């Protein structure tokens, strides 16, 4: 067809960052089909169902195309209303519509008033992992330099911040060490806390290819997942036992002297103290599992896994099943310890692979959208607060304004009852979004912006690979950075970028340690392949080959003992009671489902969150739907599905649909170091409806 053009770009969904091609009817300005290039380096010519079918959101009828201002906000702020009155158009009983000029003017006037009354730190910016690097960079720059507030954060707070923390402490860099295709060069794989086939299916394809051929896969999870079918070692473990298992693997490697003495001597520090602590730790000996009824088999299996890992060229993959716990950062440190002891890092086919969630959460962290890092992970002039701390500041009336880009704060964060109360204390909530999500519906001002399929920008995937997106269709909506530039100018800043390229060129100067050689020309030239940072004359597929990225170049052992608690403690005391819930994704949907539920081919597969229940516990579930209740809150009714794929007293649910209120169940329990919510285990009461 003469009107069809094929345009290359990058998928807008998970952190795998698949290369895509789109057939676009340029006359209709409409995406007709999305597929992977047969020679795509990341996709390998395959896309998951989200990548293939999840593009209906682009021209959905309910796309947010005109800025909105809440009527009650203007009633409370009559001076602002007077200034923009000529631009206001009545929409409904809640909202006015207006132009972008009026929306940003109203926001700027209120920001000035709030900072004058409550101080410069009364404003925070949260979000960015769904937008481009250019927009994330300008988001933190605007907040830190023009608003002079240190409070910036993004959704890594509720996912992989512990990976960043744990890896930086031990090896100096919080990112995947190897390219995905190194899976084909490895001799042994451990997957722990990752339902890879559902959350990162294009990576799972590689893992399954190798596991089928070589029978070299160990899988640890609290329930049976698809990967277990292809695993040599099928490990189902109790809730909150990650650090327990990982320290046991280290114990076996040390006790049986399977470690690489020369690697440890040449490239690490602190091993002798680590060795002494782990050998004297009563919870590190795998024999401890003999005390846990139903899990005795793990005493032998852990030893077998440790031996194979230590004696072969090995890789470890993990996801939120590791990080979203009280000891998430410590568990990541324990993972890096295994690599440091055995030399399974800094070489082809051996490394550490945190499987990150959002399409640009790696890039947004690289851009400095974190309270304790400037761009390029440099030390900021002032350290800000993390999102859970910002919620507390709202409740104390010290934080009065929040700027938000693409992060559904009142859906995906924990302790939603508390969050709801905190947001009532705000005097300004400014949201840039594609749709009227849960947080957008609570906002005072909402601005519709371009999606990833409508703009040019850099995205960094989970293996540090930069892809330059280009628009598949044309849109007259602003890009996120353009909205921020208007705000910046109205707040006294001097932002003056003519294009996203201008922003990126500044990023390359500021964050030169990683991006100096990654100009738009090179990224366009290598659009299908991408470039892995650090990018200078060449890119860097494998990190840590000669030195670690710590100050002195050494890797560090930082031991932390497992703390007995929760399900493990109950099993040991033979007092297992109640139910323990864990949460996760399903293949058809993505996070808050704002995009995927607008594609019938996806939403029809999974139009509500389902609760999986062990078949032996079925007698406790006498109705089609149940409510789950914890000490912090309760869900709405959830449909029950009886299965043999979860353990006794273990429940599993997804969290994609806001109306389920799954995150009402989770309180303030979080990672000890970095405050990532403990989403992966909560004790609940079951109420039949």
N, C-alpha and C positions, 0 to 999 in steps of 0.2 A: 504493500500500500504506500502511495506516494507521500502521505502525511506522517508516516511513522519514522521516527528517528531513534536510534539506539544511543543511550547516554550512560556513561560509566559513573559510578559513585560508590558510597559505602553504606552498609545497612545501618538503620537507625536504632536497632534493638540492643542486644547484649554486648558484653565486653569482648566477644570474639572478634568483632569488627570485620565481617565478611565483605569482600569486594562484590559489588552487584552491577548488573546491567539492566537498564529499563527500556522497554519499548514504549515510546511516548508519542501520542498523537499531537503533533505540534499545532495543528489547526484548532483542535478542541482544548489544547493545553491540559491533557489528561493522561495519567499513567495507565497503560493498558496491561502491562505485564512486567514482572520483575523476576530475574533469574540470575544465576551465577555464571561467570565466564568459565568455559571448560578448563582454561589455563590459569584460573584465579589462584594466587599463592595461598591465601587464607581459606577461601571457600572450597578449594579443590573441585570446583564445578558443581557444588551442592549447596543448597540453602535449606534451613529448617522451614517449617510451615509459616512461622512469623515473617521471615524474610521474603518468602514467596507471595504470601497472600495478605500480609498486614499493611497494605498501603491505602486502604479505603478511607482512612482517617484524613488523608490530605484534602479531599474535597467533600468531607462529611458536611451535612446540612447544618450541624451545630458547631462547626468551627467558629472560634471567637475571632471575628473579623473587624469589629469596631470597638474601641475602648469604652469601658463602662465606669461610672462613678456611682457609688451607693448614695441614695437620696438622704439617708439619715446622717451620713458623713457630712454632706453639705449643709444640712440643717444645724449641725453642731459647729460648723465652720462657715458662717455667713459671709465673712470677708472673702474667703476663697471663692465662694459661690458667686459673689458679685463680679470678681475678676474674670471668671470663665462663663458667665451666664449666657452670653450670645452663642456659645458653642453647644449648649445642652439641648438634647432632644429626649423627650419622654419615651422610655421603653416599656416599663411596667411599674408596678407599685413599689418595686425595690430599687430599680436602676434608672439612671440617665445614660444615654449614649453621648459620646462627644468625639472630637478629633484628637489625634495624638498630641498636638500642641497643648490643648487644654488639659489632657490627662497628666502630662509631665509637668505642666505649670502648677497644677493643684498639688501634685506630689512634692515638688520642690518647695512650695510655700509652706506646706505642712512640716516638711523636714526641717526647714529653718526655724520654724516656731518651736518644734519639739527640742531641737538642740539648744536653742536659746534658753528654754525653760528648764530642761533636765540635764543638759550637758552633752558633750560630743559623743560619749559612749552610750547614749540612749537609743542609738540606731544600730541595727545589725543587718547583714546581708547573708542569705542562706540559699544555696542551690547551685546550679550550673552544670551538673554532671550529664544533663541531657542536651546541653547546647554545645557550641564549638569552643575550641581553645581560645579563640579570639575574644569571644564574649565573656568567658570565664576570667580571662586575664583582665579585661577592662572592668569587670564586676568587682574584683578585689582591689584594683588600682583606684577606682572611683571611691570605694568605701574607705580604704586606708588613707588615701592622700587628699581627696577633695573633702570627704565628710570627716576625715581625721578620726575615724573609729576603727579599733583593731578587730572588731567582731565580724569575722567572715567564716563560713563553714559550708560544707556540702554533704550530700547524702552518703559519702564514704563513712560518715559518722555512724550510720546504721548498717554498714556492711564491712568494708575491708580496711578501716583505719587500724585495727589490730595487726593486720599483715604489714602495713607500712611501719608501724611501731616496732614489731618484733623483728622484722628483717633489718631495719636500720640500726637497731641496737647491736645486732650480731654480725651483720655483713655490710652495713653502711648504705644499702639501697633497698627500697621497699617495692620492688617490681620483679616480674617474672625474669628469670635468668636466661631462658632459651627460647628459640622460635618453636611454634607448634610442630613443625615438621621434624624436629628432633625426636619426637615420639617414635619415629621409624628407626631411629638409631639407638634406642635404649634397650637394655636387656631385662629390666624389671621396673614395674610401676606400682606405686601405692596411691590409691585414691581414698581420701578420708574427709568426711563432711562435705561431700559434693555429689548431688544427684545429677551427674554430668549430662546424661542423655536428655534430661528435661531442661536443664538450665543453660547448658553450653553444648548443644548437640553436634555442632561441626567439629569441636574438639573431641567429643565422644566418638565420632566416626573414626578418628585416627587411633584412639585408645582401643576400640573394638577390633579394628583391622589387625593391630599388633597382638592383642590378647588371643584372638582366634588362631593366629598362626603359631604363636610361641608359648601360650599358656603361662603368662608371666605377669599376672595382675592380682593384686591384693586390694580388696575393697572393705573399708570400715564405715559402718553407718548404724544408726539406731533402729533402722527398719530395713526390710528387704527392698532393694531397688533393682532396676533393670540391669545395671552393671554387674550385680552379683551373679547373674546367669552365666557370665563369661569369665568369672574370676576363678583363679586357682585357689585363692584363699578367701572364703566368704565369711567375713566377720561381722556379726551383729553384736553391738555393744550396748551397755546401759547408757542412759542419758547422762550427760556431763562427765563423760569418762575420757575425753580426748587427751588431756594432759597425762592422765594415768597411763593410757596405752602408749603414748609417745615416749614417756620416760622409761617405760618397760622395754621398748625397742632399743633405747640407748643402753639400758642396763645389760641386756643380752650381748650387745656389740662389745661392751667393755668387759663383761664377765668372761666372755669366750675369746677375748683378745682378737676381735675381727676388725679393729680399727686400723687406719692407715697412719702408721707412726711417722713416716717422713712428711706426709702432708700436714699433720698436726704440728710437727716441729717447725716446719718451714713457714706455715701460713696462718697459724692460730695462736691465741693466748688464752690462758686460764683453764687448760684441759685437766691438769692434775687436781686442782681444787674441785672441778666439776666431777671428775672421776670419783674422788673421795666422797662427795656428797651423795652421788647417785647410788653408790654401792652400799651406803649406810641408810638409805631411804627405804622404810618398810613397805611403801606402796609401789616401789619401782620393780620389785621382783615379780615376774609373771605368775609365780605360784600363788600370789594373792588372789587370783581368779578362782582358785580352788575353794575359796570361802564364799563365793557368790553363786548361789544356786541358779542354774540355767545358763551360766556363762563359764563353766569349768573348762570347756574345750579351748577357750582362749589362752589358757596357760601354756599349752603346747603350740597353738597356732602363732602366737606372738613371737615365740622363739624361731619358728620356721621362717616367718616373714623377715625378721631381723637378719637372719643369716643370708637370705637371698639378697636383701637390700645391700648389705655390707660387702658382699663378695662379687656383686655384679655392677655394671654401669646402670645407675638407677635414677628415676625421677619420682618426685612426690607432687601430687595435685591436691589442692584443697579449696573449699568454698566457705560459705557462710556457716556451715555446720561446724567449722572450727572457730570462726571469729566472733560469732554472736553468743558468747558465753562469758561468765565472770572472769575466766582465765584465758580469754582469746589471745591476747598478746603473748602470754607465757607459752601457750600451745604453739604459736608460730615460732617463738624462739626455740622450742623443743624440736620443731621440724628442721630448723636450720642447724641445730646441733647434730642431727643425724647426718646431714650432708657434710658438715665440717669434720666429723669424726672419720668418715669413710672416703673423703675426697670426691664425693659425688656432686661436684659443683665446679663451674668454670671450664667445662669441657663438652664436647659434642655428646649428646645422648644422656647427659647427667645434669640434673638441676632441680630448681624449685619453681613451682608454677601455681601461684595464687590465681584462681579463676574469678576475675572481677566481673561485676554485674552490669553496670550501666555502659552505654556505648562510649562515653567519654569520662568516666570517673577517674581513670588513670590520668588523662590529660588535664582534667580540672584540678586534681591534686598537684600535677606538675606546674600548673599556672599559679599556684600559691593560694588557692581558694580553701585554705585551712588556717585556723587561728594562730598556729604556731610555726607556720612556714610562709615565707615570701616565695615568689616564683623561683624555680630551680632549687627548691628546698633550702633556701638560705634563711638565716635568722632575721625575723622582722624587727622593726624598731620597737614594737610593742606587741606582746602576745595577747590575743583576745580570748574569748570564752568559747567553749564547745557548745553545741546545740542544747544538750540537756541543762547546762548551766544557764544558757540564755533563757530557757523556759522558766527557770527559777527567778531570773532577773525580771521577767515579765510579771510574775506573781508578786514580786517585791516593789513593783512600779518604778524600777530603775531603767528597764528597757521598754521604750514606748513606740518604736517604729521598726517594722521588719520589711525589707525588700526581698522578694522571692522570685527566683527563676526556675520554673519547671520542676519543683520538688513539692510533692503533695504532702506537706508537713502534717496535716491533720488526718491523714490516712495511714501513712507508712511509718510514722514514729510510734514509740511505745507510750503506755500510760495515757491513752487518749482522753480520758476523763480530766486528767491534770492539764494536758495540753489545751483542751477546750476552755478550761477556766483561765489559763494563762493568756490565751488570745483575746479574751474579753477585756483584758487590761490594756491592750494596745490602742493607741490613738491613730495609728496609720499602719495598714497592711497593703502593700503594693505588690501585685502579682503579674508576672509575664508568663503567659500560658498559651496553649493551643485550644483548650476547651475549658469549660466551667467545671473544673475539678472540685473536689471537696474544699480545698484551701481557697480556690478562686471564688467559690460561693460565699466565703467568709470575708473576702477582701473588701477594702474601701475603694480601691482603684484597680481595675484589671485591664491589661493591654494584651491584645492578641498579637502574636509574633509568627515569624516564619518557622516552619518545621525544618528538620534536617534535609528533607527532600526538596526544599525550596531555596536553599542558600549555599554559598561557598564558605568553606571553613575546614580547619584541621581537627581531626579526631584521633585520639591515641587509644589503641586497643589494649587488651590485657597483657600482651607480650611486648609492649612498648613500641608498637608499629604505628607510625603516623600515616594516615590516609587523608588526602585532600578531597573533600566532597565537592560536588558541583550540582547546581540545581537541575532536578529532573523536570520540573514545571516552573513556570513564572508565577510570581506573586507580588502584589503591591503592598503586602504587609511589611513592617520593619523587621530587621534582624534584631536580636537581643542587644547587640553592641550599639546599634543605632539608637535604641531607646535610652541606653545608658549614657551615650554621648550627649543626648539632649538634656538629660538630668544633670550631667556633669557641668555643662555650660550654664545651666540655670542656677547651679549651686556654687558658681564662681570658678569652676575648673576651666582648663584650656584644651580639652580633648578636641582634636581637629583631624580626624581620620576620614579619608575619602572613600576607603574601601576596606574590606577585611584583610586584604594584602598589607595595607599600611599598618594595621594592628599587629599582624603576624611578624612583619619586619622588626617592629619594636620588641616583640617577644624574643626574637632571635638575638637581639642585642642584650636584653635583660637576662634571659635564661640561656646564655651562650654555652654553658657547660653541657647542655643536652641538645640544643637546637640550632647552633650557629650555622651549620651547613645545610639546614633543611628549608631552603627557600621554595617559594611557590613553583618556580620553574622545575626544580628537581622533583618536587612532589607530583606535579602534573605529568612529568616524564615517566614516573614510576607509580602511576595511579593504581594499577592493579597489584603491584608488588608491595608498595609502601616502603618506608624506611624505618629501621629500628634505632631509637635513641640509645646512647648519644650519637648524634650525627654531626660529623665534622667533614673531613675530606671523604670519608666512607661512613657507612652506618655500622652498627655494632650488634650483630645477631646474638652473640653470647657474651654475657657479663662475667666479670671476676676471673678472667683467664690467667692473669698474672698477679693481680692484687685485688683485695676487696676494696670497696669504696668507703671504707672508714678513714679517719684522719691519718692513721699510720699504716693503712693497707692490710692490717691483720683482721682475721675473723675472731669473734669472741664467744666464749661459753658463759652463759648467764643462767645459772640453774634456778629453777623454782619448783618446789615440791607440790605435788597434788594435795588438795585439801578435801578431806572426806566430807561429802554432803549429798543431799538430794536422794535420787533413786539408788545410787550405789550404797549409801549409808543404810537406807531402808532394807535393801536386799541383804546386806551383811548382817543386820540385826533381825532379819526374818520378819520385818514389819512393813512390807510393801503394801501401801494403802493408797486409795484414790487413783487418779489418773494423771499421767504426765503427757502433756501436749508438746509436739514439735511442729514447726511450720516450714513451708517451702513453696516452690513454684511448680506449675504444670507447663507442659510444652506449648500449649495453645495461647497462653497469656503471658503478659510481661508486667511485672510490678503492679501498679495501680490500675492497669488495664485501660487507661485513658485512650490509648491508640488501638489496642487489639480488639476491644469490645465493639469497635465500630466496623469491624470486618466480619460479616456473617460466617464466612468459612472458618473463622477462629472462634468467635463467641458461641456459635451453635454447638461446638464441641464441649464447652465448659462455661455455661452461662451462670453458674453459681459456685461458691466455695463448698466443697464436699468434705465431710469428716470421715476419715478412715478409722475403723474400729476392729480390733482383733476378734476373730470368730468365737473364741472361747469366752469373750466378755459380752456376747450378744444379749444375754439375759438382763443386763443392766440398761439396755437401750430398747425400750418397749414401744417407742413411737418413731415415726418417720423422721422427725426432726427433734434435735435437742438444743438446749442452751448450755454453754460452758460458762462457768463462773470461777473466778479466782479472787484473791484478797483485794485486787485492784479494780475489778470491774467484770462485766459479762458481755458475751456476744449476743447478737440476734440469733434466732433459730437457724441451725445448720442441718442440712440433709445428711443422714447417716448412710454409710456404705460399709457393710460387713466384709472383711477380707482376711486372708491368711498372711498378708504381706507386712503386717505390723506385729510387734511383740505384745504379750500380755500387759495390760495396764498402760500401754502406749497408744496415743492418739496422734493422728496427723491431719493437718488442714492446710490448704493454701490461703493466701491473704489478698487475692487480686481484687475482690469486690468490696468496695468501701462499706456497702450496706451490711456486710457480715459482722463488722466491728471486731474482727479478730484481735486487733492490737489494743483493744480495751483490757485484755487479759494481762498485759505485761506492765509491770511497774517500773521503778527506777533502778532495778538491779541491772548492773552493767559491768563491762570490762573494767578491771581495777585501775588500769593505767590510762585508758583512752575513752572511756564512757560509752562504748558501743553497747547497745541494748542486748540483754540476754534473751533474744527471741527464740532460741532453739530448745528451751525447756521451761515449762511452767506447770505447776501442779494445779489441777482444776477439779471442780465438782461438776457432775453431770445432772442436768435438770431436764427430764422428759417433758415435751410439750403436750 
